[in-house]
Amino acid sequence: MSILSELMNELFQECSIFLKSLDEINSGNFEENFAILKEKFESLKNKKNHLNKSFDVSELKKFNTKLDKTIKQIDEKFDSILKTIKLEQKNISFKLKEEYNKKKLANYR
């Protein structure tokens, strides 16, 4: 197995593990895990950039299809997590505003 093949397989495995770890993220644990996820994602990006600089594009194309699919899944999963959290924050904000308005109304009576 070539060095490139080994490095790409290693990167693919790391991306797959990272993708699985994203499945465990929810609004309850997002904040405490975000820094770790961001650091790991940056590390994966740096490794991919290093490979892009170290090897010829034609060599990388053999492996990029598999890797690009996984990276796209990671991106979609991040987007999904962020949308879910934003929606939850919006709902909480709406409920707080509703309670505040009820309290104001009760004070006027």
Legacy VTK file of the C-alpha trace (Angstrom):
# vtk DataFile Version 3.0
C-alpha trace
ASCII
DATASET POLYDATA
POINTS 109 float
0.000 0.000 0.000
1.349 3.418 -0.920
2.044 6.148 1.585
-0.724 8.273 0.093
-3.169 5.415 0.344
-2.299 4.859 3.986
-2.564 8.565 4.823
-5.894 8.919 3.016
-7.302 5.826 4.727
-6.169 7.198 8.082
-7.780 10.548 7.337
-10.961 8.843 6.161
-11.105 6.785 9.377
-10.623 9.899 11.498
-13.367 11.685 9.553
-15.703 8.716 10.005
-15.065 8.660 13.758
-15.618 12.416 13.909
-18.895 12.038 11.996
-20.079 9.386 14.467
-19.148 11.634 17.398
-21.379 14.345 15.932
-24.363 11.995 16.325
-23.929 12.261 20.091
-24.142 16.066 20.088
-27.348 17.767 21.155
-28.366 21.094 22.625
-27.660 19.818 26.131
-24.019 19.016 25.529
-23.200 21.210 22.537
-21.485 24.036 24.403
-19.195 21.791 26.422
-18.201 19.763 23.344
-18.023 22.540 20.759
-14.417 23.544 21.489
-13.268 19.925 21.246
-15.196 19.392 18.008
-13.854 22.582 16.501
-10.288 21.634 17.412
-10.694 18.148 15.920
-12.295 19.551 12.776
-9.418 22.018 12.346
-6.959 19.157 12.792
-8.719 17.154 10.064
-8.716 20.186 7.780
-5.015 20.745 8.371
-4.233 17.111 7.570
-6.232 17.331 4.347
-4.485 20.583 3.393
-1.120 18.981 4.119
-1.999 16.089 1.820
-3.124 18.521 -0.878
0.231 20.293 -0.691
2.293 17.118 -0.482
0.797 15.090 -3.324
-0.143 15.639 -6.917
-3.791 16.432 -7.672
-4.115 13.475 -10.025
-3.020 11.111 -7.234
-5.432 12.655 -4.747
-8.402 12.356 -7.093
-8.379 8.587 -6.617
-9.228 9.040 -2.957
-11.107 12.324 -2.810
-14.507 10.932 -3.811
-14.751 8.806 -0.683
-13.274 11.481 1.548
-15.295 14.347 0.052
-18.521 12.431 0.682
-17.630 12.020 4.357
-16.584 15.659 4.679
-19.872 16.720 3.110
-21.742 14.555 5.636
-19.806 16.229 8.462
-20.711 19.652 7.088
-24.385 18.700 6.750
-24.429 17.260 10.270
-22.910 20.457 11.697
-25.531 22.502 9.847
-28.286 20.266 11.176
-27.027 20.557 14.754
-26.771 24.341 14.502
-30.260 24.661 12.987
-31.713 22.519 15.764
-30.013 24.561 18.464
-31.083 27.858 16.873
-34.671 26.624 16.717
-34.562 25.566 20.365
-33.119 28.954 21.349
-35.852 30.705 19.381
-38.523 28.671 21.160
-37.025 29.430 24.564
-36.777 33.112 23.694
-40.416 33.134 22.606
-41.520 31.414 25.839
-39.503 33.852 27.960
-40.994 36.807 26.135
-44.460 35.332 26.585
-43.886 34.899 30.339
-42.509 38.432 30.606
-45.597 39.807 28.871
-47.866 37.818 31.199
-46.005 39.231 34.184
-46.368 42.780 32.826
-50.076 42.198 32.272
-50.494 40.898 35.826
-48.744 44.016 37.168
-51.154 46.289 35.287
-54.199 44.651 36.880
LINES 1 110
109 0 1 2 3 4 5 6 7 8 9 10 11 12 13 14 15 16 17 18 19 20 21 22 23 24 25 26 27 28 29 30 31 32 33 34 35 36 37 38 39 40 41 42 43 44 45 46 47 48 49 50 51 52 53 54 55 56 57 58 59 60 61 62 63 64 65 66 67 68 69 70 71 72 73 74 75 76 77 78 79 80 81 82 83 84 85 86 87 88 89 90 91 92 93 94 95 96 97 98 99 100 101 102 103 104 105 106 107 108
